[in-house]
């Protein structure tokens, strides 16, 4: 069983088939525990209990974009706190699985998300997302885990609202993850 912990992108926002993670259900036993708006603070509050209940073979961590968002000119979660939180998430996950995948962040269409339409106090910037994405890659490397870059997989035209992929974007993410998971099938 594979458990996905993520944000609204992993949840499947703006995709009538439930997003890349839910599309994987036709190929693998997937439990998608992604939550819209999730950040590392929120996941830390629940991950241990959910891992105990589910006891997965594989874990996919797909979050960080919300941590990188600017709210009142400050990151929602500071980069320092993000690194600590993400590292702790990995440490907790390693008690349940040796096979953990760290999904990198997608690009955003800044013309549409500076600010986001539903809250003019929140901004998403690629320069900020890059800092958090680099942190994910370094933490994955530190723990000898698979980092999967999503930076160049999607076109800005495949970002439905500037932040979330449309169906075509989710299909691309699904295909990339399916290929990686099939290569590592045990």
C-alpha positions as CSV (number, residue, x, y, z in Angstrom):
1,X,0.0,0.0,0.0
2,X,1.2,3.5,-0.9
3,X,0.1,6.5,1.1
4,X,0.2,10.0,-0.3
5,X,0.5,13.0,2.0
6,X,0.1,16.2,0.2
7,X,-1.7,19.5,-0.5
8,X,-4.4,20.5,-2.9
9,X,-2.3,19.5,-6.0
10,X,-1.9,16.0,-4.7
11,X,-5.6,16.0,-3.6
12,X,-6.5,16.6,-7.2
13,X,-8.0,20.1,-7.2
14,X,-9.3,21.1,-10.7
15,X,-9.1,17.6,-12.1
16,X,-12.4,15.7,-12.7
17,X,-10.5,12.4,-12.2
18,X,-9.2,13.3,-8.8
19,X,-5.6,14.3,-9.7
20,X,-2.4,12.5,-10.3
21,X,-2.4,10.6,-7.0
22,X,-6.0,9.3,-7.4
23,X,-5.2,8.3,-11.0
24,X,-2.5,6.0,-9.7
25,X,-5.3,4.0,-8.0
26,X,-5.8,2.0,-11.2
27,X,-2.2,0.9,-11.1
28,X,-1.4,0.6,-7.4
29,X,-3.1,0.4,-4.0
30,X,-3.1,4.1,-3.1
31,X,-4.5,5.8,-0.1
32,X,-4.5,9.6,-0.7
33,X,-4.4,11.5,2.6
34,X,-3.8,14.9,0.9
35,X,-5.6,17.9,2.2
36,X,-6.3,21.2,0.4
37,X,-4.2,24.0,2.0
38,X,-1.9,21.5,3.8
39,X,1.5,22.6,4.9
40,X,4.2,20.9,6.9
41,X,2.8,22.2,10.2
42,X,-0.6,20.6,9.5
43,X,0.9,17.3,8.3
44,X,3.1,17.0,11.4
45,X,0.0,17.2,13.6
46,X,-1.5,14.1,12.0
47,X,1.2,12.0,10.3
48,X,2.2,9.8,13.2
49,X,-1.4,8.7,13.9
50,X,-2.2,8.1,10.2
51,X,1.0,6.1,9.7
52,X,0.2,3.9,12.7
53,X,-3.2,3.3,11.3
54,X,-2.2,2.6,7.8
55,X,1.3,1.0,8.1
56,X,2.2,1.7,4.4
57,X,4.8,0.0,2.3
58,X,5.6,3.2,0.5
59,X,5.1,6.9,1.3
60,X,4.8,9.8,-1.0
61,X,5.3,13.3,0.4
62,X,4.0,16.0,-1.9
63,X,3.8,19.3,-0.2
64,X,5.7,22.6,0.3
65,X,4.0,25.1,-2.0
66,X,1.7,26.3,0.7
67,X,4.6,26.7,3.1
68,X,6.4,28.9,0.5
69,X,3.4,31.2,0.0
70,X,3.8,34.8,1.1
71,X,1.1,36.0,3.6
72,X,1.5,39.6,4.7
73,X,5.0,39.7,3.2
74,X,6.2,36.7,5.2
75,X,6.3,33.0,4.2
76,X,3.4,31.1,5.6
77,X,6.1,28.8,7.1
78,X,9.6,30.2,7.3
79,X,12.2,28.3,5.2
80,X,14.1,27.4,8.5
81,X,10.9,26.0,10.0
82,X,10.0,24.2,6.8
83,X,13.4,22.4,6.7
84,X,12.9,21.3,10.3
85,X,9.3,20.2,9.7
86,X,10.1,18.4,6.5
87,X,13.1,16.6,8.0
88,X,10.9,15.5,11.0
89,X,8.2,14.3,8.5
90,X,10.8,12.1,6.8
91,X,12.2,10.8,10.1
92,X,8.7,9.8,11.3
93,X,7.9,8.2,7.9
94,X,11.1,6.1,8.0
95,X,9.7,4.2,11.0
96,X,7.0,2.8,8.7
97,X,8.7,2.6,5.3
98,X,12.2,2.6,3.8
99,X,10.6,3.6,0.4
100,X,9.7,7.3,0.6
101,X,9.3,9.6,-2.4
102,X,9.8,13.3,-2.0
103,X,7.9,15.2,-4.7
104,X,9.3,18.6,-5.8
105,X,7.2,21.7,-6.3
106,X,5.6,22.7,-9.5
107,X,6.0,26.2,-11.0
108,X,3.2,28.7,-10.6
109,X,1.9,31.3,-13.1
110,X,2.7,34.4,-11.1
111,X,0.4,36.6,-13.3
112,X,-2.5,34.6,-11.7
113,X,-1.3,34.1,-8.2
114,X,0.2,37.4,-7.1
115,X,-2.1,37.6,-5.3
116,X,-4.3,34.5,-5.5
117,X,-7.9,35.4,-6.6
118,X,-9.6,34.1,-3.5
119,X,-7.4,35.9,-1.0
120,X,-5.6,39.1,-2.0
121,X,-3.2,38.8,1.0
122,X,-1.6,35.5,-0.3
123,X,1.1,35.5,-3.0
124,X,2.9,32.6,-4.7
125,X,6.3,33.3,-6.2
126,X,8.5,30.9,-8.2
127,X,11.6,32.3,-6.5
128,X,10.2,31.3,-3.1
129,X,9.0,28.0,-4.3
130,X,12.5,27.3,-5.7
131,X,14.0,27.8,-2.2
132,X,11.6,25.3,-0.7
133,X,12.0,22.9,-3.6
134,X,15.8,23.0,-3.2
135,X,15.3,22.2,0.5
136,X,13.2,19.2,-0.3
137,X,15.8,17.9,-2.7
138,X,18.6,18.4,-0.1
139,X,16.6,16.7,2.7
140,X,15.8,13.8,0.4
141,X,19.5,13.4,-0.5
142,X,20.5,13.6,3.2
143,X,18.1,10.7,3.9
144,X,19.1,8.8,0.7
145,X,15.5,9.1,-0.6
146,X,14.1,9.6,-4.1
147,X,13.5,13.3,-5.0
148,X,11.2,13.7,-8.0
149,X,11.4,17.1,-9.6
150,X,8.2,18.5,-11.0
151,X,9.6,21.9,-12.0
152,X,9.9,21.3,-15.7
153,X,7.1,18.8,-16.2
154,X,4.2,21.3,-16.5
155,X,3.6,24.2,-18.8
156,X,2.2,27.4,-17.3
157,X,-0.8,26.9,-19.7
158,X,-1.5,23.7,-17.8
159,X,-2.0,25.6,-14.5
160,X,-5.7,26.0,-14.2
161,X,-5.7,28.9,-11.8
162,X,-2.0,29.6,-11.8
163,X,-1.4,27.3,-8.8
164,X,-3.2,24.0,-9.5
165,X,-2.6,21.8,-12.6
166,X,-5.5,21.2,-15.0
167,X,-6.4,17.7,-16.1
168,X,-3.6,17.6,-18.7
169,X,-1.1,18.7,-16.0
170,X,-2.3,16.0,-13.7
171,X,-2.0,13.4,-16.4
172,X,1.7,14.3,-16.9
173,X,2.3,14.1,-13.2
174,X,0.5,10.7,-13.0
175,X,2.5,9.3,-15.9
176,X,5.8,10.4,-14.3
177,X,4.9,8.9,-10.9
178,X,3.5,5.7,-12.5
179,X,6.8,5.1,-14.3
180,X,8.9,5.7,-11.2
181,X,6.7,3.5,-9.0
182,X,6.6,0.7,-11.6
183,X,10.5,0.8,-11.7
184,X,10.5,0.4,-7.9
185,X,7.7,-2.1,-7.6
186,X,8.3,-4.8,-5.0
